[in-house]
Amino acid sequence: MKWLCRFYLKLIGWRTGSTLDPSVKKCVLVAAPHTSNWDYPIALATLYASGVKVRFLAKDSLFKFPLGILMRATGGMPVDRSKHNNLVDALISIFQKHDELILMIAVEGTRSYVKEWKSGFYHTAVGAGVPIALGYLDYGKKVAGFGDLFYPTGDYQRDLLEIQNFYRKFTARHPEKSSLNQ
C-alpha cells in the first residue's frame, strides 16, 4: 500500500514533508484547514505512504453504501452531528481502551467556512492525556506532512492561538473557506 500511495502522490504532483515520529502510538491528529473533498484522498495517501495507521471522524451520512465500505476500510468512524452525544467523553474512553490510536479530526468540522474551530480535538487530547499532532496539506507547495507534536497545557485559548499560528503558513485548496484567512 505504501508504494501505491507514494505513486499516487507523485502522479498528482504532491510530495511528503516531515513525517510523524514512529514512536508516537497515541495522539489526536489535527487536520486543518479542511476546505475540499480532495483533502481526504491526499491526506490518507500521505498517511499510508508515511506508514501511519489512522482513524478519523466523519459525518455519518458518508457511511452509507457503497461509500461506507471505503470509509470504514480506511479508518473512518461515523459521527451523528444532529445529536449532542458527548463525543469528547466517548473519544477519551476509546483512547483509554487502546494502546495505539492516532485519531485524525478536521477541527473546522466541515469544508465550508466557519468562524471558529471546534474545541473537541483539544479537550479530547487533554482528557486522554495525549499530544496533538499537527498534520498539514499545503496546496500552494503541494506538500503534505506533520509539524512537531504539541503538548496541550490546559490553557485552551493560549494553546489554540499557538496551534492556529502554525497553520497560517499553509495554503488551503479554497483559502476563502479557511477560518485562518479571515
Disulfide bonds with the S-S distance in Angstrom:
none
